[in-house]
Amino acid sequence: MVDEDDVVTTGVARGRDRLNSATSTSAIKENDIISIAPRSMGELFRNIPGIRVEASGGEANNDYTVRGLPLVNDGSKYIQLQEDGLPVLEFGDLQGLNPDNFLRVDLNVAQVESIRGGSASTFASNAPGGVINLISKTGEVEGGSVMGTIGVDYESYRTDFDYGGRLGDGWRFHVGGFYREGEGPRATGYNAMRGGQMKFNVTKQFDSGYIRVYAKVLDDRTPTIINTPLLVTGTNADPKFADPVGTDSRRGSLLSLNLPASLRLGASGTPTSRNLANGNRAKAKSLGFDAQFNLGEWTVANRFRYADQSLLNTIVFQSAAAPAAALAAASAGPGGAFTYAAGPRAGQALDANGNRLAVLSFNADFDAPDVSNMTNDLRVSRVWDLGGGNLTTTAGMYRSRQEFVSEAGFTSYFQDAVSNGTAVPLALRTGSGIPLTQNGVLIYGSPGAPGNAKNIDLNYQITAPFASFNFAAGKIAIGGSVRWDNVRVRGNVINDSATKRFDMNGDGVISAPENRVAFIPVGVTAPVRYDHDYVSYSLSANYRVSESFSMFGRYSRGGRAGADKILFTPAISGTTGDLINRSAGHDTVRQAELGLKYRKEGLVLNLTGFYALTDETNSQIVNNAATGQTILVAVTRSYKAYGLEFEGGIRRGPFSLTAHATYTEAEIDAAEVPALVGNTPRHQPKLMFGLRPQYDSDFFSVGANVVGITKSFAQDVNQLVMPGYTTVGMFAQVRPMEGLEFSLNASNLFNTRGITDILDGALPASGVVMARTIYGRTISASARFFF
């Protein structure tokens, strides 16, 4: 991150030196990415200052926020994830569709740029908190490489390659990709990770600009890791966690091919089945172009991309765990008991897994055949000589179309608590021997009230004109920008409202769970038809005190469209589809920043103070304190956060050190439950930090990557505390001859248990909580050949 020629291009009108830009920005270069060797997008983004990552979902489906902005649900509501300057998905928190599903880090990536707050409010739609942008190589550097990577202590086999160069007459190109397969960093008992991607671009350079055409094909399967049971003792303020016998919260998972397939009553009125081995399969085919030209004193830039994207995502969501006898009695009455429903002990009483726990799980099956995205961003800029200074003006038009066609259904069942890929479903009988399950399945739907199975067929169109100015005279620069987002939503939705009797397996007999089959009425839908608009703006001042030191201030107001989070709520009329509650059409983030920047002779220091007010309309998954079951609750709140963000780096000869830290004070300002006002938002630590020392020579490089957070509350009630954690990664690279490099990378070297989520708000009477945890220790070895 130490870079003397530091220029920011993401989330601003025009690229400029960071010391002349009133923004908080960072970049992770290609060599840093190789050293970190992230096992997921979340592991990589943990190295960006100010970014809070809940990296427990696996390769994808992780959650991201920034500088204390709330993370009420999954995804990245206030941060936009981009690839080459355009969004991967228009909304970062569509149900089951986190945008990192369609992003992979490989040798195609030149660097990862980020911008927090500031001008992201007006130079990107639906990104008031910031932007993280993966920038591809484009052939400026001749040559390429092939890299083979294996998991030393986990099953993974991966090959990466890339090559770029000049073709003559102003042409250049770059091509690259990867393919991998294996069980992955967590035990699943099957080949859970397989697939890859290919990217290509070609650029024609002119005297007055360039035009670039690029394409990507992605087809990748990964498992989604949700919860694991943890035994908990102690107090809410000082809990002690332990793995139950037979489970491993760091290296294991409760996934298994022995568990029931997803079997739900689809939109056609006939059963739809998907095997868990399908996992999370993301597919994308994208084609785009990027052009920039100087026409006299004007600069015209246009980015366009169309991405044909789909996702099949079957998630095993472990919602509750308890001692088997207690869970059986609660579900089947006195005398209720579990037996194994499959495997070598089928028919035997549940007692052989050692921990005597039973788990209520459900398959959340998201079939999204069309989440295609079309985006065009046009900008026209000019620099004017005015009053002894330079006035830079930019006007632009952003246009996007986001399809959202999705069908979600659920299958609920009991399973045992073993995490080595051999978990099996459990059969439940009453004390009098009456079966309540069918091959372990309890309900052909989700636990609790109906309404969770959904069919969505929507088209979101966003038209956003925007403009900015920046006047620089001497050491002072004053800027401002405004954006007007117009959102047009058309389509139909429907969800389940009841259950019915249905022979799901076609055997002619209605079993107990077949008496409770969630269904969506065939041919019945409710319209969604509304238009909504809102204005975002940002004002800034930058003072270049000296060649090496600058300071800035900024105030911004940004918006985030409600998207799918206001579907099936009173905000939208069920008969006309109109937006009844106009205030629910978007959420607002207001931010103030004061920053100091210093850069000289290999030393970089950045310090930014921030203050943010956020309005939030959303839903949240929690455990019902009375029943222990997972429920979805509506959230209408406002939040406040303030703090300090630090980033620094120094290089002295072969030694370099980069560091970052973010201190945050956050609280709930207003809430639908008055008792929550004044509490700290769930999962929000006071301090996040990172440290990366490194030594480089011609022959070898060694270093470490330390990232950590302090403790936080499991839920907004502020009772049960989640411990803070620090992970240490180590890397070593050896170059025995020109064109050859061997690497050894260890992630989470000390196998730290990092808890990112607990469904319970307080210590449960059962002494068992359902938690999400980060990957444990993984070690990989690579050989890379340059040519």
N, C-alpha and C positions, 0 to 999 in steps of 0.2 A: 504493500500500500504506500510505500515511500516513493514518490514520483515527482521529480523536479518539473516536468512538463505536464502538469495536472490540468486536464480539461474535462469539463462535464458536458455531456450532450443529452442526457436523459432528463425528461420532465422540465425542460426549459425551451425558450423560443429559439435561441441560437447557442451553439457551443461557445464557451468562453472559459478563460482561466478561473479556477475555483476561487482564487483570492479576489477576483472581480465579480463574483457571483454571490448574491445574497441568499444562498441556499445551503442546506446541509447535505453533503453528498459523499459517497464512498465508492471504491471500486476494488473488486477482487480479481487479480490478474490470473492468466492461465497457469503460470508456474505455482501460484498460491493454491489454486484449485487442485493441481496434481499433488502437491504436498499434503493438503488436508485430506484428500481421497475420501470425499463424503460418501456415505452409504445411502443417502437420500437427499432430496432437495432441502429438506428441513435441516439436516446436519450442516449443509453448506451455508444456509441463510442465518444460522446461529452466529456466524462470524461477522455479521453486519451490525454496526452500532445501532442501538435503539430498537432493533427488531426482536420481538419476543416470539419464539417458535415453540409450539407444542409438537415436537418431532416424534410422536408415538405411533403414527399410522403406518409406518413402513416407508417404502420407496416413494409413495404419494399419499394423498389424503391427510396431509399435515395441516396445521393451523398457524396463522401468522397475524400479528398485529404490530403496532409501533407506538412507542412513547406513551404508554398508558392508555391508549384508546381501547375501549372494551372489546373483549373477545367473548361475546355472549353465546355464540353458536360456533359451528365448525366453519372452516374455510379461511378466507382472507377478505373480510368485508371492506376494510378501509385501505387496503394495500392492493394495488393492481400488479399482477405478474405479467410481464411483457417478454416478447421475443423479437429482437431487432426493432424495437420501438413501437410495436403494436400489441394490444392485449391478446392474450391467449383465449380468455373468455371475458365477455363484457362485465360480468358480475362474478366476484370471487367467492361467493358463498351459496351457489345454487345447490339444492339438496342432492347429496351424493356426488357432486361434480366439482370438487376443488380443482382450481386451474392447474395445480402442479401435476395432475394426472397426465397432462399433455406436454409436459416439459421434462427433458432429460439432459443431464450434464455429461458431455463427452468431449472428445478432442476438437469438435467444431467450435467450442466456445472460446472466444478470445478474452473476454472478461465479463464480469457481472457488475453492473452499475446500479446504484440505489440513490434515491432521493427521498428524504423524509420531510413531510409537511410542505410548507412553502408553496412554490409555484406548481407543485403537483396538483393542487386544487384546480388550476385553470388550464393546464396544458395536457390534461388527461381527464376523461370522464370517469366518474365513479372511483376516484382515487384520492380522496381528500387527505389521507394519511401518508401516502407516498407511493412510489413506484420502484419495483425491482425488475431490472431489464437484463436479459441474457443476450449479449452481443456476439454475433458469429464472426469468425474469420472470413476474410474476403479475398485472399490470395496476394496480399501485399508482400508477404514473406514467401520466398521460393522454398519448396521442399515439403516434406511431410514425415509421417511416422506410422508405425504399427506397434500396438502395445497389447500384450497378453497378460491377463490378471487372473489369479486363482485365489480362492479363500483358503488360508492356511488352517484355520480352526472352524471353518464353516464351508458349506458346499456352494461354490460359485465359480463359474468358468466364463470368462468374458474376453472378447477381442475388440479393440478399438483401432480405428485407422483414420488418417486424414492426409490430404495432399492438396497443395495449392501452388499456383505459379502464374507467370505471365505468358500470354499467347502471342504477343506482338501487336503492333498497331493500336496500342491503348487497351487491349483486352487482357483480362486476368480471370482466374477462376479459383474455386475451392470446393472440395468434395470430402465428405467424411461420414462416419457413422459407427455403430457398434452392434454387436449381438452377444447375448449372454443367456445362460440357463443355470439352474441349480435350485436347491431347496431355499437358499437365502440365509440371512443372518439369524433367523429364528427357526426352530424345529417345527416342521409341519407334517413330515412323513411323506411328502410327495414333491415333485419338481414344480415348485410354486412360482418360480421366476423364469420366464423364458420370453424372448423377443428382442427387439431392438429398433433402431431408426437409421435413416439415411438422409443426409442433407446435401444440397448442392446449390452453388450460386455462381453466376458469371457477371462480370462488370465490364462495361465499356467506358473508358475515361476520355473525356473531351477537354479541350482547352478551357471551356466555360462551365464544366460540370461533369456529371456522370449519370449513367443509368445502370441499374442492377436488377437482374431477374433471379429469383431463388425459389427453391422447392424443398419440401420435407415429406417423408413418409415415415410414420410411426406405427408400430404394431407390437405392443408389449403387455405381458401379463405379470401381475404382481399380487401378492396377498395383502389384504388390509388387516392390520392388527388393531384390535380394539382393547378389550379389558382382560385383566387377569385378577384372580382372587388373591388378596393379601390378608394374613392374620394381623390383627392390630390389638395392642394392649397399651397401657399407660393412660394418658389423659388427652383431651382435645388439644390442649396447648403443647403437649410433649408426647406425641404418639410414638410407639415403637412398632415397626412393620417387619414381617417375616414371611417368607414363602411357605405355603402349606407343603407338607410332604408330597413329593411327586410332581411338583410344579417348579418352574424356573421363570421368574418375572423378567429376567434379563435376556436369556437365550431361548426360551421356550414360547409356545403359544398354545391356546386351547383348540387350535384348528386340527382337523383330522378328516380324512376321506371316509371314515366310519360314520360320521355324523349325517343326519338326514339331508337330502338334497332340498333345495328351495322348491317348494310345491305350492303354488298360489293360483287362485282363480283369476285369470287375466281378463283383459278388456273384451276379449272375444266370447267370454262366457265358458271357456274350456280351460282345464288345468294347464299351467305352464310350469315346466320343471327345468332347473339348472343345477348342475353338479358344482360342488364347492371348489373343485379343481380349476374351474374357469376363472375363479378369483376376480381380480379387477383387470379387465382387458380394455386398454385405451387404444383407439385407432384414429389416425389423423393423416389426411393428405392435404397439403397446403401448397399454394402457388401465390407468389407475390412479386411486386417490383418496387424499387426505391429509386427515385430520380431527384437530382438537384442541378439547377442551371442558373447561371448569372445572365440576366437579360438587361444589358446596360448597367444601371445602378441598382437594379432589383434582383433579388435572389428568390427563386421559386423552388420549393421542395414538395414532393408528394410521396407518400407511402401508401401502398395498397396491398392487402392480402385477403385471399379467400381460403378458409380452412374447412374441409369436410371432416367433421369429427363425430365420433360416437364412443359410448362407454357402456360396457356391461360390467356391473359391479355387484358382486354378491358378498356381503359382509356378514360375518358371524359376530353378533353383538351379544356379549355376555352381560346380562342385565342385573343379575343377583346371584349370590352364592351364600349358602348357609349349611350348618350341619345337616346331613341328609335326613335324619329323623325329624328334626324341627321343620324342614322345608316340606317333607312329605306330609306331616300332620297339618301344616298350614294349608296345603293344596288339596288334600284328600280327606281330612278329618282324622279323628283319633284312630290309630291303628294303620294309617296309611303307610305304604312302604315302597321303596324303589328296588327294582332288579335291573340287571343289565339287559338291554334290548338288542344288543348285537355283540359280535366278537366271541372269543373263545369261552367267556364266562356267561354267555347269554342265558337268561333264566335264573341265574344265581343272585342272591341278595347283594346289595351294594356294600362291600366291606373290604375289597381287595386293593383299593387305590391308596390305602394307608392314611389318608387325611379325613375320610368319612364325610367329605363335602359333596354336595350336589349343586349344580349350576342351572339356572333358568336362562336359556339363550334363545335368540331368535335370528333367523336369516333375514337380513334386510336386503332385498333383491331390487336393484335399480337397473332398469333397462332403458338406456337413453340412446335410441338409434340415430337421433339427429340433434346435435348441439353445434351445428355448423356456425361459423362466424365470418362475417364479411366486414372489413374495416378499411376506411380511406381517410387519410389525414393530409390535407393540403394547406401549405403555408406560403405566404408571400412576405418578404422582408426587405427593408431598405434602411441604410444608414444615412442620415441627413446631417450636414454641417449646420449647426444652429447655436448662435450666441456664444461662440468660443468653445463649444463642446460638440459631442456627437449624440444625436437622437436616433436610436434604433427603434423602428416600428415594425410590428408583425401583425398580420391579420390572417386568419385561417378558418377552415371549415372542416369539422370532423363529422363523419357519417359512419354509422355501424348498424349491422343487422345481426341479432343474436337469436338463433332458433333454440327452442327448449322443448323438445319432445321427449317425454319421460313417462315410464310406468313403474310404480313402486309397489311392492307387495311384501308380505311377511309370513314366516313360518316359525312358530314357537315350539320349543321342545326342552326337555331336560337332558343334561349330560353330566358325565363325571368330570372331576377336576384333575386331569393329568395333562402335562404340557410337552410331551415328547412325540407328538404326532399320532398317538394311539387312543385318543379320547373316543368314547362311544356314547350313544344315546342311552337314556334310562327310561324304563317303563315304570309307570305309577299305577298302583292299585289301592282301592279303599281297604279298610279293615276287614270288610266282608268279601274281598277278592274281586270286586268289580273293576275292570280295567278302565282307566281314564285317559290312556294314551294309545297311540297307534304307531308302532315302531319308534317310540320315543316322542312323537309329536303330540303336543298338548292342544294347540289351537292352530288351525290354518288361517292365521292372521297374527296380529301383534298382541302382546299382553296388554290388559287394560281396556280402555274405552276405544270404540272404533273411530275412524277418521284418518288413520295414518296411511292406509293404502290409497294411492293417488294416481290419476292419469292426467297428464299435463300436455297440452299442445299449444304452445304460445310462440309468438313472434314479437321480439322487442326491436324497435327501430329508434335510434338515437341520432338526432341532428343537433350539432353544437357549434355555432359560430363562436370564435374567440378572437381576442385582440390584446396586444401588449405594447408597452413602450418602455424604453430604458434610456435615460438621459445621463450621460457621463461627461463631466467637466472637471478636469484636474483630478483630484483624489476622490471626488464624490460622485456617486451614481445613484439616481433615484428611478425606481421602476414601479410599474403597475400593470395588472392584467385582469381581464374579465372574461367570463365564459357563460353562455346561456344554453343550458341543456334542455332539449325538448324530447320527451320520451313518449313514444306511441306504442301501445300494447294491444295486440289483437289475438284472439284465440279462444280456446275452451278448456275447462277443467272439470274434474269430477273426483270425488273421493267416496270411500265406503261409509255408510251410515248405520249399518246393521250387519248381522250374520244370518246365515241360512243353512239348511241341511243340504249336503251335496256329497255324492260318492266320489271323493277325490281320486282314489286308486282304482275305481271301476270294478271292484269285486262284487258288487251287488248288495253289500252290507253296509249300513250306516253305523260307523263306530262313534265313540264318544266325541273325539275331536271333529268328526265330520258333521256333528250337530252344530258346530260353531265355526262356520267357514265365512271369512270376510269376503265380501263381493262388491264389485262395482257394477251398477245397473248397466246392462248392455244398451248402447244407443242413446244414453241419457247424459247430457253434459250441461254445464252452466257457462254462459259466456263471460269473457273478460275483454272489455272494450273501453279503454280510457286513454286520455292524453294528459300529460303532466309536464310542467316545466319549472325550472328553478335557476337561480343566478348564483355563480361563484365569483369571488374576486380575491385579489391579493395585492398588497402594497408593500414596497420594500425600499430600504436605503442601505448603501454600501459605502464605507469609507476606507480607502486604501491608505492607511497611515504611513506606510513605507513600502519599499519593494518587497519586504518579507512579512509584513503584518497588515491585516485588515480586520474590520469589524462591521457587523451588519445587524439590521433589525427588520422584522417582517411581521405583518399581520395578514391573516388569510381567513376566508370563509368559504368552505367547500361543501358540496352535497354528494349524497350517495342515494341512488334510486332504490325504492323499496323492493323491486323485483319480486321473487317468489315468496319472500317472507310475509307479504300481506295477502297472499292467496288464502282462501278458505277462512278469512277473518271478516268481521263486520265492516272493515274498511272498504270492501268491494261489494257492490250489490249482487246478490245471487240471481237476480232476474234480468237486469240490464247489463251487468258487468262494468258499470261505471264506478269511478272512484268516489265514494261517498265522503270519506274522511280525507280531505285534501292534504292535511298535515302528515298523513301516513305515506304520502307519495314519495317522500325522500327524507333522509336523515341529514342533519347538519353538523358539521365540525367547524368550530371556530378556534383558531390557533394564533398564538403570539410567540415570536422567537427573537432571541438576542444572541449573537454569535461572535466569537473571536477566532481568527485563523492566523497561524504562523507557519512559515515554510522557509528554511534556509539551510544550505549545505547538508542535505540529507536528513534534516530534522523537520518533522511535520507535527503540528499540534493544533487541534480544533476543539473548541469548547462551545456548546450551545445550551442556553437556557430555554425551556419551552413551557407553555401553558396552553391547555386545550379544554374546551367545553364541547361535549358530544350529546346529541339527542339520539335515542336508540329505540327502534321498534323491531322486535325480533321474537324468537322463541328459544327455549332453552331446555336441554335434557338434564333431568335431575332424578334422584331417587325419592319416592314418596316415603317420608319418615315413618308413616303408620304401617304401610304394607310392604315396604322394601322394594316395590316394583318401579321400574323406570317409567317416567311420565314426561310429557312435553308440556311446558307451561309458557304462557304468553308473557312477554316482557315489554313494558313501555316505560322508559327511564331517561334520565339525563345523568351524565358523568362529568367529573372534573379531574384533571390530572396536571401536575406540574413537576418539573425536575431539571436535571442537568445531564447532558450527553457529552462524553469525552471520546476523542479518537486521537491517537498519536502513533508516530513511527520514527525510527531513527536507524540510520545505516552508518557504520564506521568500518571501513575496509570489508572484510569478509563477514562481519557480524551485522545482523539486523534484528530489530525488535519492533513489533507492532502491538498495540494495546487499545482496548476500548472498554468503556464502562458507561452505564446509564443508571442514574438514580431517579426514582419515580415515587411521588406521593399521589395516590389516586383515591377517589371516593365516589360513592353513589350520591348524586345530588338530589334526585327525586326518583320515586319508584311507585309502582302499582301496589306494593306492599310497604306501607309507611315505616315499618320497623327496620327496613333495610337502609333507609336514608342515613348517610354518614358512615356506612360500612365501606370497607375496601372491596373492590370488585374481585371476584374469584380469580385465582391463578396469577394475580398480579404481585410480583416480588418487588421489594424496595430497590434491589440492586441486581443488575445483570452485568457481566464482565467477561473479557477475553484477553488472552495474552499469547503471543506467538513469537518466541525467540528462534533464531535460525543462524547457522554457520554455513557459508558457501565457499567452496574452493573449486579449482578446475577438476579435481578428482572425485570429490564427494560433497554432499550436503546432508546436514542433520538438523533436526529441530523438533519442537513440541508445539502443540496446539491445546491451550487450556481455555475452557469455556465453562462458565457457571452462573447460577442464580441463587438468590437467598430464598428463604421460606415464604410461603404464601398460604392463603386460605383455600380450602377445597371448594367451598361454595360461598355465595354472597351472604349467608347468615353469619359468617365469620366465627365459626366455632372450631371445626377440625382443621388443623394446620398440616399442610404438605411440606415436608422438609426441603430445604434447599439442597442443591447438589452441584458438584464440579466434575467435569469429565476431562481427562488428559489423553491427548493423542500424541503419538510419536511417529516420526518418519525419518528414514535414511535412504539416500540415493547415492549410488556408486557408478562412476563412469570410467570403466577400465580402459576404454579406447574410444576414439572418436566415432560417433554414430551409435553408441550402445549405452544404455542406462538400465541398471537394476534398482528396484525400489522395494522397500519393506515399510508398510504402513500399519499402525495399530490405532484403532479408534476405541475410545473409552477403555484405555489400557488397564485400568484398575477395576474394571467390571462394576462400576458404580451403578446402584439402582437410582434412576432418576424418575420420579413420579410427576406426571404432567396433569393428571386429572383423577379425581375420586368422585364418584357419583353421590356419595353420602355427605351430608353437611355436618354431621356429628358422629361420634363413635356409636356404632350400632350395637344392639344387645347381643347380636350373634357373634360379635368379635371378628367379622369378616367384611371387608370392603372390596368393591370392584374398582380397580385402578388401571390407568393407562401409564405405561412406562416406556422409556427410551430403549434403544438397542443396548445390549451389554457389550462386552469386549468382542471385537472382530479384528482379525489380523489378515492382511492380504499381501501378496507378493506379485511384483510385476517385472516384466522385461520389455523395454521399449527400444525399437530400432529406428533410427533417423535416416532419411535419405533425401 
